[in-house]
Amino acid sequence: MKSIMPLKKREITDSRIILGCMGFGGGWNADPITNEHIIQAEKAIDAAQSAGITMFDHADIYTMGKAEKVFGEIVKTRPSLRENVVIQSKCGIRFQDELGPQRYDFSKKHILTSVDGILDRLHTDYIDILLLHRPDPLIEPEVVAEAFEELKASGKVRHFGVSNMTAAQMKFLDVYSPEQMIVNQLEMSLKRNDFVEQGILVNQKAGNEMNFADGILEHCRLENVQIQAWSPLANGMYTGRKVENLSEADIKTIELVKQMADEKNTTKEAIVLGWLMRHPAIIQPVIGTTNPERINNCGEAVQISKEMTREEWYSLFTTARGHKMP
């Protein structure tokens, strides 16, 4: 039976790719947003919609809240946009301040306050999906459940999910919450293809170790949870961005991606994303570029994922790993 994207099964969206909005709003500082920021975001949104991308990913911390503000300014001037797109945002990360160091906060008060801020910045009455932004070691699932119930009852949030969580962490939340977690956003790419491996830890640089050997992919597939991939283009290392100290495997993979793109008369972005989207989990990549041309290049990945053979998939996989299958 042909697999169907979990969010499509739930009649939330059929957008196979998400535009991540972390680059909206300029720098990560307190500088005000400018008209140039709004124009840049508007061009990116238009390019996304032209490429068939109708889902947008935010977080309350992106460019210190300015990413949502810029998007909200566009929603305010183009109110029809809101009903034609799916908006997802995240909360739970708090930066260092007078109260303490950078930390996670899944308290009821923080979740509710964060959502109010998100809605205000986005100029909308609701968001389609709210994700908990990385795991909080001090999580109290009963408290999270209370916050989610209140948000759902008020109509402020329609669905809920998580990011960077293990299968056990998701099950822990689901036991207490009447609202099932329907999304898990993980770091995945051709570079980080260890999600197919066993026992490989990823995300170490962020201080949150995600062990894909815990069965997270299988859990999500069994429970109809949408797997989303952040950094799916590996920061552009296979598609033209200059990267120093490349390994032999990296160099060979760059060459193979270009070769496949030439043979299929498509873009390198389409090959890299198509490889990820070919996986039967129906992974939904979150691309982070604001460049309209690159967004358009990514749009071709949907068709490439349908056409990519098992042999082509494994060729990219083994080349990026740097060694054969065991």
Buried (B, 14 or more C-beta within 10 A) or exposed (E): EEEEBBBBEEEBBEBBBBBBBBBBBBEBEEEEBEEEBBEBBBBBBBBBBEBEBBBBBBBBBBBBBBBBBBBBBBBEEEEEBBEEBBBBBBBBBBEEEEEEEEBBBBBBEBBBBBBEBBBEBBBBEBBBBBBBBBBBEEBEBEBBBBBBEBBBEEEBBBBBBBBBBBBEBBEBBBEBBEBBBBBBBBBBBBBBBBBEBEEBEBBEEEEBEBBBBBBBBEBBBEBEBBBBBBBBBBEBBBBEEEEEEEEEBBEBBBEBBBEBBEEBEBBBBBBBBBBBBBBEBBBBBBBBBBBBEBBBBBBBBBEBBEEBEEEBBEBBBBBBBEEEEE
